[in-house]
Amino acid sequence: MKTKIIFISLVLVFTLSTFAQRRIDYEKLPASSQEFLNTYFSSYPVIIAKKDRENGEKGYIVKLKNGMHVEFWKDGSYREVNGGNKPIPTGFIPKSVLKYVTKKYPKEKITRIDYGHENLEVNLTHNIALKFTKDGMIKKGRRT
């Protein structure tokens, strides 16, 4: 009986995760997402684009050949850019955030930016994580 419950649970989890992300053609991304990618990531080919449902919210995920990935809200505006340990382009990052980072951490590079519902999270090289308000004002910083 336990084995049967575990098996059904695993099948359910797999099924839900399969429907949570669905591969789409690049051309099916919102125009603003395509424009963002063409402006800031034109030298990095897209290897996959998916419709995504994270925490019940609709959006898109785009994975680039260099290992970076970009997430978009359902309206096409960017939500997260994650370079892993690699620096990301900064032309789209709010000026106040860039100014703070270059002043306080002149040797560090931004590797991730994430617009949540309440905060803006920024990760730097050497495991430094910063949290800003939506207006770009620093809330806190820490080493991870």
OpenMM code with the backbone's topology and positions (N, CA, C; nanometers):
from openmm import Vec3, app, unit

residues = "MET LYS THR LYS ILE ILE PHE ILE SER LEU VAL LEU VAL PHE THR LEU SER THR PHE ALA GLN ARG ARG ILE ASP TYR GLU LYS LEU PRO ALA SER SER GLN GLU PHE LEU ASN THR TYR PHE SER SER TYR PRO VAL ILE ILE ALA LYS LYS ASP ARG GLU ASN GLY GLU LYS GLY TYR ILE VAL LYS LEU LYS ASN GLY MET HIS VAL GLU PHE TRP LYS ASP GLY SER TYR ARG GLU VAL ASN GLY GLY ASN LYS PRO ILE PRO THR GLY PHE ILE PRO LYS SER VAL LEU LYS TYR VAL THR LYS LYS TYR PRO LYS GLU LYS ILE THR ARG ILE ASP TYR GLY HIS GLU ASN LEU GLU VAL ASN LEU THR HIS ASN ILE ALA LEU LYS PHE THR LYS ASP GLY MET ILE LYS LYS GLY ARG ARG THR".split()
positions = [
    Vec3(0.0824, -0.1194, 0.0000),
    Vec3(0.0000, 0.0000, 0.0000),
    Vec3(0.0873, 0.1265, 0.0000),
    Vec3(0.1918, 0.1288, 0.0863),
    Vec3(0.2815, 0.2437, 0.0905),
    Vec3(0.3508, 0.2633, -0.0439),
    Vec3(0.3926, 0.1537, -0.1038),
    Vec3(0.4601, 0.1603, -0.2335),
    Vec3(0.3674, 0.2197, -0.3384),
    Vec3(0.2427, 0.1813, -0.3350),
    Vec3(0.1457, 0.2319, -0.4309),
    Vec3(0.1244, 0.3831, -0.4123),
    Vec3(0.1147, 0.4279, -0.2904),
    Vec3(0.0967, 0.5713, -0.2613),
    Vec3(0.2191, 0.6502, -0.3061),
    Vec3(0.3375, 0.5980, -0.2785),
    Vec3(0.4614, 0.6648, -0.3207),
    Vec3(0.4674, 0.6724, -0.4730),
    Vec3(0.4343, 0.5634, -0.5398),
    Vec3(0.4358, 0.5612, -0.6861),
    Vec3(0.3380, 0.6634, -0.7437),
    Vec3(0.2171, 0.6678, -0.6931),
    Vec3(0.1164, 0.7636, -0.7415),
    Vec3(0.1624, 0.9061, -0.7144),
    Vec3(0.2239, 0.9300, -0.6004),
    Vec3(0.2753, 1.0634, -0.5682),
    Vec3(0.3839, 1.1053, -0.6663),
    Vec3(0.4750, 1.0149, -0.6968),
    Vec3(0.5820, 1.0460, -0.7916),
    Vec3(0.5272, 1.0746, -0.9310),
    Vec3(0.4312, 0.9969, -0.9761),
    Vec3(0.3691, 1.0189, -1.1063),
    Vec3(0.3001, 1.1553, -1.1086),
    Vec3(0.2314, 1.1898, -1.0014),
    Vec3(0.1627, 1.3189, -0.9931),
    Vec3(0.2615, 1.4349, -0.9978),
    Vec3(0.3690, 1.4262, -0.9221),
    Vec3(0.4719, 1.5311, -0.9217),
    Vec3(0.5337, 1.5458, -1.0604),
    Vec3(0.5672, 1.4351, -1.1236),
    Vec3(0.6255, 1.4392, -1.2580),
    Vec3(0.5278, 1.5027, -1.3574),
    Vec3(0.4021, 1.4639, -1.3508),
    Vec3(0.3002, 1.5179, -1.4414),
    Vec3(0.2840, 1.6677, -1.4218),
    Vec3(0.2758, 1.7125, -1.2978),
    Vec3(0.2603, 1.8559, -1.2704),
    Vec3(0.3813, 1.9350, -1.3166),
    Vec3(0.5008, 1.8828, -1.2957),
    Vec3(0.6208, 1.9557, -1.3381),
    Vec3(0.6324, 1.9600, -1.4899),
    Vec3(0.5833, 1.8577, -1.5568),
    Vec3(0.5848, 1.8562, -1.7032),
    Vec3(0.4939, 1.9655, -1.7582),
    Vec3(0.3770, 1.9829, -1.6982),
    Vec3(0.2836, 2.0849, -1.7451),
    Vec3(0.3213, 2.2240, -1.6973),
    Vec3(0.4047, 2.2346, -1.5956),
    Vec3(0.4453, 2.3654, -1.5443),
    Vec3(0.5356, 2.4372, -1.6441),
    Vec3(0.6126, 2.3633, -1.7205),
    Vec3(0.7001, 2.4244, -1.8210),
    Vec3(0.6733, 2.3574, -1.9557),
    Vec3(0.6444, 2.4415, -2.0555),
    Vec3(0.6178, 2.3901, -2.1888),
    Vec3(0.7048, 2.4647, -2.2883),
    Vec3(0.7784, 2.3903, -2.3669),
    Vec3(0.8685, 2.4484, -2.4655),
    Vec3(0.7890, 2.5244, -2.5722),
    Vec3(0.8426, 2.6414, -2.6117),
    Vec3(0.7784, 2.7207, -2.7160),
    Vec3(0.8855, 2.7705, -2.8129),
    Vec3(0.8423, 2.8133, -2.9304),
    Vec3(0.9335, 2.8759, -3.0252),
    Vec3(0.9693, 3.0147, -2.9745),
    Vec3(1.0906, 3.0580, -3.0041),
    Vec3(1.1376, 3.1907, -2.9638),
    Vec3(1.0395, 3.2987, -3.0100),
    Vec3(0.9850, 3.2847, -3.1274),
    Vec3(0.8931, 3.3837, -3.1849),
    Vec3(0.7636, 3.3961, -3.1064),
    Vec3(0.7333, 3.2978, -3.0215),
    Vec3(0.6109, 3.3009, -2.9408),
    Vec3(0.6294, 3.3812, -2.8119),
    Vec3(0.7533, 3.4200, -2.7818),
    Vec3(0.7761, 3.5066, -2.6658),
    Vec3(0.7127, 3.6424, -2.6929),
    Vec3(0.6689, 3.7136, -2.5882),
    Vec3(0.6183, 3.8488, -2.6088),
    Vec3(0.7240, 3.9357, -2.6776),
    Vec3(0.6794, 4.0324, -2.7552),
    Vec3(0.7709, 4.1199, -2.8301),
    Vec3(0.8697, 4.1897, -2.7372),
    Vec3(0.8240, 4.2313, -2.6188),
    Vec3(0.9152, 4.2999, -2.5260),
    Vec3(1.0250, 4.2069, -2.4754),
    Vec3(0.9954, 4.0779, -2.4595),
    Vec3(1.0977, 3.9805, -2.4188),
    Vec3(1.2010, 3.9624, -2.5298),
    Vec3(1.1516, 3.9507, -2.6534),
    Vec3(1.2429, 3.9363, -2.7671),
    Vec3(1.3322, 4.0602, -2.7804),
    Vec3(1.2735, 4.1762, -2.7618),
    Vec3(1.3508, 4.3007, -2.7720),
    Vec3(1.4582, 4.3067, -2.6630),
    Vec3(1.4223, 4.2672, -2.5411),
    Vec3(1.5171, 4.2642, -2.4299),
    Vec3(1.6347, 4.1723, -2.4635),
    Vec3(1.6046, 4.0515, -2.5110),
    Vec3(1.7094, 3.9556, -2.5448),
    Vec3(1.7957, 4.0066, -2.6599),
    Vec3(1.7346, 4.0640, -2.7614),
    Vec3(1.8100, 4.1165, -2.8750),
    Vec3(1.8980, 4.2345, -2.8356),
    Vec3(1.8529, 4.3146, -2.7398),
    Vec3(1.9292, 4.4318, -2.6963),
    Vec3(2.0468, 4.3938, -2.6075),
    Vec3(2.0235, 4.3084, -2.5088),
    Vec3(2.1265, 4.2815, -2.4071),
    Vec3(2.1966, 4.1468, -2.4207),
    Vec3(2.1419, 4.0552, -2.4977),
    Vec3(2.1995, 3.9209, -2.5068),
    Vec3(2.2128, 3.8739, -2.6515),
    Vec3(2.2298, 3.9650, -2.7441),
    Vec3(2.2335, 3.9286, -2.8861),
    Vec3(2.3512, 3.8377, -2.9221),
    Vec3(2.4583, 3.8424, -2.8443),
    Vec3(2.5734, 3.7575, -2.8757),
    Vec3(2.5641, 3.6191, -2.8102),
    Vec3(2.4543, 3.5927, -2.7400),
    Vec3(2.4349, 3.4631, -2.6745),
    Vec3(2.3128, 3.3943, -2.7353),
    Vec3(2.3320, 3.2918, -2.8168),
    Vec3(2.2183, 3.2240, -2.8800),
    Vec3(2.1234, 3.1607, -2.7772),
    Vec3(1.9951, 3.1659, -2.8077),
    Vec3(1.8923, 3.1020, -2.7255),
    Vec3(1.8921, 2.9533, -2.7576),
    Vec3(1.8992, 2.8699, -2.6539),
    Vec3(1.8927, 2.7256, -2.6790),
    Vec3(1.7537, 2.6701, -2.6499),
    Vec3(1.6783, 2.7366, -2.5616),
    Vec3(1.5424, 2.6897, -2.5332),
    Vec3(1.4607, 2.8042, -2.4732),
    Vec3(1.3346, 2.8075, -2.5108),
    Vec3(1.2378, 2.9010, -2.4527),
    Vec3(1.1198, 2.8182, -2.4038),
    Vec3(1.0714, 2.8513, -2.2842),
    Vec3(0.9604, 2.7750, -2.2264),
    Vec3(0.8583, 2.8694, -2.1641),
    Vec3(0.7331, 2.8275, -2.1716),
    Vec3(0.6308, 2.8904, -2.0894),
    Vec3(0.6476, 2.8292, -1.9520),
    Vec3(0.6350, 2.9123, -1.8497),
    Vec3(0.6624, 2.8634, -1.7147),
    Vec3(0.5521, 2.9057, -1.6203),
    Vec3(0.5291, 2.8239, -1.5231),
    Vec3(0.4368, 2.8544, -1.4155),
    Vec3(0.5108, 2.8367, -1.2852),
    Vec3(0.5628, 2.9453, -1.2308),
    Vec3(0.6362, 2.9375, -1.1041),
    Vec3(0.5479, 2.9905, -0.9938),
    Vec3(0.5249, 2.9096, -0.8936),
    Vec3(0.4399, 2.9479, -0.7809),
    Vec3(0.3034, 2.9967, -0.8286),
    Vec3(0.2501, 2.9331, -0.9328),
    Vec3(0.1193, 2.9699, -0.9832),
    Vec3(0.1175, 3.0926, -1.0731),
    Vec3(0.2331, 3.1519, -1.0990),
    Vec3(0.2393, 3.2704, -1.1837),
    Vec3(0.2886, 3.2313, -1.3221),
    Vec3(0.2251, 3.2877, -1.4228),
    Vec3(0.2652, 3.2575, -1.5594),
    Vec3(0.3810, 3.3462, -1.6009),
    Vec3(0.4648, 3.2925, -1.6848),
    Vec3(0.5784, 3.3671, -1.7366),
    Vec3(0.6536, 3.2830, -1.8374),
    Vec3(0.7790, 3.3202, -1.8579),
    Vec3(0.8630, 3.2534, -1.9570),
    Vec3(1.0042, 3.2376, -1.9019),
    Vec3(1.0720, 3.1320, -1.9456),
    Vec3(1.2126, 3.1099, -1.9143),
    Vec3(1.2861, 3.0910, -2.0459),
    Vec3(1.3992, 3.1590, -2.0592),
    Vec3(1.4827, 3.1445, -2.1779),
    Vec3(1.6223, 3.1053, -2.1313),
    Vec3(1.6745, 2.9960, -2.1841),
    Vec3(1.8098, 2.9526, -2.1522),
    Vec3(1.9002, 2.9863, -2.2695),
    Vec3(2.0160, 3.0424, -2.2372),
    Vec3(2.1109, 3.0838, -2.3393),
    Vec3(2.2259, 2.9852, -2.3481),
    Vec3(2.2929, 2.9836, -2.4615),
    Vec3(2.4002, 2.8876, -2.4867),
    Vec3(2.5160, 2.9003, -2.3868),
    Vec3(2.5392, 3.0208, -2.3336),
    Vec3(2.6496, 3.0397, -2.2396),
    Vec3(2.6147, 2.9963, -2.0972),
    Vec3(2.4949, 2.9400, -2.0762),
    Vec3(2.4553, 2.8911, -1.9446),
    Vec3(2.3676, 2.9878, -1.8670),
    Vec3(2.3577, 3.1115, -1.9101),
    Vec3(2.2705, 3.2083, -1.8426),
    Vec3(2.1255, 3.1751, -1.8736),
    Vec3(2.0374, 3.2205, -1.7838),
    Vec3(1.8959, 3.2106, -1.8166),
    Vec3(1.8258, 3.3395, -1.7750),
    Vec3(1.7205, 3.3695, -1.8488),
    Vec3(1.6432, 3.4914, -1.8265),
    Vec3(1.4982, 3.4501, -1.8076),
    Vec3(1.4363, 3.5046, -1.7017),
    Vec3(1.2949, 3.4794, -1.6774),
    Vec3(1.2173, 3.6078, -1.7014),
    Vec3(1.0982, 3.5918, -1.7571),
    Vec3(1.0122, 3.7045, -1.7875),
    Vec3(0.8765, 3.6858, -1.7208),
    Vec3(0.8144, 3.7975, -1.6819),
    Vec3(0.6762, 3.7952, -1.6355),
    Vec3(0.5879, 3.7677, -1.7570),
    Vec3(0.4627, 3.7373, -1.7343),
    Vec3(0.3726, 3.7050, -1.8458),
    Vec3(0.3533, 3.8216, -1.9418),
    Vec3(0.3760, 3.9468, -1.8944),
    Vec3(0.3625, 4.0624, -1.9841),
    Vec3(0.4866, 4.0839, -2.0704),
    Vec3(0.5914, 4.0021, -2.0468),
    Vec3(0.7134, 4.0123, -2.1269),
    Vec3(0.8256, 4.0903, -2.0626),
    Vec3(0.7997, 4.1592, -1.9509),
    Vec3(0.9070, 4.2323, -1.8822),
    Vec3(0.9966, 4.1324, -1.8088),
    Vec3(1.1254, 4.1683, -1.7966),
    Vec3(1.2158, 4.0701, -1.7356),
    Vec3(1.1949, 4.0626, -1.5855),
    Vec3(1.2091, 3.9430, -1.5329),
    Vec3(1.1929, 3.9171, -1.3902),
    Vec3(1.3268, 3.8819, -1.3262),
    Vec3(1.4033, 3.7980, -1.3954),
    Vec3(1.5313, 3.7535, -1.3400),
    Vec3(1.6292, 3.7290, -1.4533),
    Vec3(1.7532, 3.7673, -1.4277),
    Vec3(1.8638, 3.7315, -1.5162),
    Vec3(1.9660, 3.6631, -1.4266),
    Vec3(2.0007, 3.5395, -1.4606),
    Vec3(2.0911, 3.4616, -1.3774),
    Vec3(2.2073, 3.4118, -1.4625),
    Vec3(2.3261, 3.4578, -1.4270),
    Vec3(2.4457, 3.4172, -1.4985),
    Vec3(2.5205, 3.3052, -1.4304),
    Vec3(2.4616, 3.2487, -1.3236),
    Vec3(2.5355, 3.1499, -1.2453),
    Vec3(2.6495, 3.2216, -1.1768),
    Vec3(2.7716, 3.1854, -1.2074),
    Vec3(2.8887, 3.2543, -1.1513),
    Vec3(2.9474, 3.3557, -1.2482),
    Vec3(2.8846, 3.3695, -1.3650),
    Vec3(2.9373, 3.4609, -1.4670),
    Vec3(2.8710, 3.5980, -1.4564),
    Vec3(2.9465, 3.7045, -1.4819),
    Vec3(2.8862, 3.8384, -1.4828),
    Vec3(2.7813, 3.8503, -1.5930),
    Vec3(2.6761, 3.9255, -1.5637),
    Vec3(2.5701, 3.9488, -1.6610),
    Vec3(2.5820, 4.0899, -1.7173),
    Vec3(2.5227, 4.1165, -1.8340),
    Vec3(2.5194, 4.2539, -1.8845),
    Vec3(2.4462, 4.3430, -1.7832),
    Vec3(2.4783, 4.4705, -1.7808),
    Vec3(2.4202, 4.5586, -1.6787),
    Vec3(2.3405, 4.6755, -1.7352),
    Vec3(2.3227, 4.6833, -1.8659),
    Vec3(2.2550, 4.7962, -1.9255),
    Vec3(2.1106, 4.8136, -1.8840),
    Vec3(2.0470, 4.7105, -1.8336),
    Vec3(1.9063, 4.7145, -1.7943),
    Vec3(1.8878, 4.7292, -1.6431),
    Vec3(1.9975, 4.7257, -1.5687),
    Vec3(1.9905, 4.7332, -1.4220),
    Vec3(1.9727, 4.8788, -1.3806),
    Vec3(1.8835, 4.9055, -1.2831),
    Vec3(1.8605, 5.0432, -1.2397),
    Vec3(1.9910, 5.1148, -1.2023),
    Vec3(2.0013, 5.2396, -1.2429),
    Vec3(2.1232, 5.3196, -1.2207),
    Vec3(2.1598, 5.3269, -1.0735),
    Vec3(2.0610, 5.3398, -0.9847),
    Vec3(2.0903, 5.3499, -0.8410),
    Vec3(2.1559, 5.2222, -0.7884),
    Vec3(2.1151, 5.1070, -0.8408),
    Vec3(2.1739, 4.9792, -0.8001),
    Vec3(2.3177, 4.9703, -0.8516),
    Vec3(2.3377, 5.0051, -0.9775),
    Vec3(2.4730, 5.0025, -1.0344),
    Vec3(2.5663, 5.0961, -0.9594),
    Vec3(2.5178, 5.2130, -0.9273),
    Vec3(2.5984, 5.3120, -0.8555),
    Vec3(2.6390, 5.2578, -0.7179),
    Vec3(2.5449, 5.1981, -0.6462),
    Vec3(2.5746, 5.1418, -0.5151),
    Vec3(2.6777, 5.0299, -0.5258),
    Vec3(2.6571, 4.9393, -0.6202),
    Vec3(2.7473, 4.8246, -0.6353),
    Vec3(2.8884, 4.8712, -0.6720),
    Vec3(2.9007, 4.9626, -0.7674),
    Vec3(3.0344, 5.0068, -0.8096),
    Vec3(3.1056, 5.0874, -0.7013),
    Vec3(3.0296, 5.1558, -0.6172),
    Vec3(3.0908, 5.2328, -0.5087),
    Vec3(3.1323, 5.1435, -0.3917),
    Vec3(3.0435, 5.0563, -0.3488),
    Vec3(3.0695, 4.9718, -0.2304),
    Vec3(3.1474, 4.8447, -0.2616),
    Vec3(3.1347, 4.7951, -0.3840),
    Vec3(3.1992, 4.6691, -0.4228),
    Vec3(3.2667, 4.6855, -0.5589),
    Vec3(3.3668, 4.7721, -0.5674),
    Vec3(3.4256, 4.8053, -0.6981),
    Vec3(3.4896, 4.6877, -0.7724),
    Vec3(3.5303, 4.5842, -0.7024),
    Vec3(3.5949, 4.4705, -0.7687),
    Vec3(3.4980, 4.3581, -0.8029),
    Vec3(3.3735, 4.3715, -0.7615),
    Vec3(3.2746, 4.2653, -0.7834),
    Vec3(3.1928, 4.2911, -0.9097),
    Vec3(3.1375, 4.1855, -0.9630),
    Vec3(3.0506, 4.1910, -1.0811),
    Vec3(2.9140, 4.1350, -1.0445),
    Vec3(2.8108, 4.1852, -1.1071),
    Vec3(2.6757, 4.1351, -1.0840),
    Vec3(2.6569, 4.0054, -1.1629),
    Vec3(2.6108, 3.9016, -1.0927),
    Vec3(2.5907, 3.7714, -1.1559),
    Vec3(2.4430, 3.7320, -1.1647),
    Vec3(2.3579, 3.8043, -1.0904),
    Vec3(2.2149, 3.7718, -1.0906),
    Vec3(2.1363, 3.8926, -1.0425),
    Vec3(2.0209, 3.9143, -1.1031),
    Vec3(1.9266, 4.0151, -1.0559),
    Vec3(1.7883, 3.9527, -1.0627),
    Vec3(1.7091, 3.9715, -0.9576),
    Vec3(1.5771, 3.9091, -0.9494),
    Vec3(1.4772, 4.0103, -0.8938),
    Vec3(1.3777, 4.0423, -0.9766),
    Vec3(1.2686, 4.1288, -0.9327),
    Vec3(1.1609, 4.0415, -0.8728),
    Vec3(1.1487, 4.0446, -0.7414),
    Vec3(1.0390, 3.9745, -0.6755),
    Vec3(0.9199, 4.0684, -0.6659),
    Vec3(0.8196, 4.0294, -0.5893),
    Vec3(0.7024, 4.1155, -0.5734),
    Vec3(0.7317, 4.2345, -0.4830),
    Vec3(0.8254, 4.2165, -0.3895),
    Vec3(0.8522, 4.3226, -0.2927),
    Vec3(0.9934, 4.3782, -0.3009),
    Vec3(1.0888, 4.2984, -0.3419),
    Vec3(1.2292, 4.3373, -0.3389),
    Vec3(1.2974, 4.3132, -0.4725),
    Vec3(1.4144, 4.3684, -0.4807),
    Vec3(1.5046, 4.3461, -0.5934),
    Vec3(1.6292, 4.2823, -0.5328),
    Vec3(1.6574, 4.1591, -0.5702),
    Vec3(1.7744, 4.0889, -0.5175),
    Vec3(1.8848, 4.0888, -0.6210),
    Vec3(2.0065, 4.1152, -0.5750),
    Vec3(2.1226, 4.1210, -0.6631),
    Vec3(2.2327, 4.0355, -0.6016),
    Vec3(2.2888, 3.9455, -0.6814),
    Vec3(2.4028, 3.8654, -0.6377),
    Vec3(2.5266, 3.9137, -0.7100),
    Vec3(2.6373, 3.9168, -0.6356),
    Vec3(2.7653, 3.9567, -0.6917),
    Vec3(2.8613, 3.8393, -0.6877),
    Vec3(2.9731, 3.8551, -0.7567),
    Vec3(3.0779, 3.7538, -0.7463),
    Vec3(3.1220, 3.7436, -0.6008),
    Vec3(3.1875, 3.6370, -0.5659),
    Vec3(3.2367, 3.6092, -0.4305),
    Vec3(3.1235, 3.5983, -0.3287),
    Vec3(3.0089, 3.5442, -0.3736),
    Vec3(2.8968, 3.5105, -0.2853),
    Vec3(2.8440, 3.6277, -0.2032),
    Vec3(2.8298, 3.7412, -0.2636),
    Vec3(2.7720, 3.8575, -0.1967),
    Vec3(2.6297, 3.8751, -0.2487),
    Vec3(2.5346, 3.8832, -0.1559),
    Vec3(2.3939, 3.9011, -0.1919),
    Vec3(2.3448, 4.0338, -0.1352),
    Vec3(2.2780, 4.1113, -0.2172),
    Vec3(2.2247, 4.2408, -0.1766),
    Vec3(2.0741, 4.2422, -0.2010),
    Vec3(2.0034, 4.3165, -0.1182),
    Vec3(1.8598, 4.3305, -0.1359),
    Vec3(1.8274, 4.4789, -0.1417),
    Vec3(1.7499, 4.5171, -0.2422),
    Vec3(1.7108, 4.6554, -0.2640),
    Vec3(1.5589, 4.6648, -0.2658),
    Vec3(1.5082, 4.7859, -0.2446),
    Vec3(1.3663, 4.8104, -0.2650),
    Vec3(1.3417, 4.8137, -0.4151),
    Vec3(1.2175, 4.8147, -0.4557),
    Vec3(1.1837, 4.8245, -0.5980),
    Vec3(1.2363, 4.9546, -0.6582),
    Vec3(1.2551, 5.0571, -0.5727),
    Vec3(1.3065, 5.1862, -0.6185),
    Vec3(1.4584, 5.1908, -0.6248),
    Vec3(1.5245, 5.0794, -0.5889),
    Vec3(1.6699, 5.0735, -0.5980),
    Vec3(1.7436, 5.1202, -0.4737),
    Vec3(1.6738, 5.1324, -0.3609),
    Vec3(1.7382, 5.1714, -0.2355),
    Vec3(1.7832, 5.0444, -0.1626),
    Vec3(1.9057, 5.0453, -0.1095),
    Vec3(1.9614, 4.9279, -0.0428),
    Vec3(1.8814, 4.8937, 0.0824),
    Vec3(1.8529, 4.7668, 0.1014),
    Vec3(1.7874, 4.7189, 0.2227),
    Vec3(1.8859, 4.6446, 0.3112),
    Vec3(1.9611, 4.5521, 0.2490),
    Vec3(2.0631, 4.4806, 0.3252),
    Vec3(2.1553, 4.4056, 0.2321),
    Vec3(2.2736, 4.3745, 0.2839),
    Vec3(2.3720, 4.2982, 0.2091),
    Vec3(2.4344, 4.1935, 0.2983),
    Vec3(2.4761, 4.0825, 0.2388),
    Vec3(2.5398, 3.9757, 0.3179),
    Vec3(2.6186, 3.8849, 0.2272),
    Vec3(2.7119, 3.8154, 0.2868),
    Vec3(2.7842, 3.7096, 0.2149),
    Vec3(2.7050, 3.5822, 0.2333),
    Vec3(2.6952, 3.5067, 0.1233),
    Vec3(2.6212, 3.3806, 0.1333),
    Vec3(2.7149, 3.2643, 0.1485),
] * unit.nanometer
topology = app.Topology()
chain = topology.addChain("A")
for resn in residues:
    res = topology.addResidue(resn, chain)
    for name in ("N", "CA", "C"):
        topology.addAtom(name, app.Element.getBySymbol(name[0]), res)
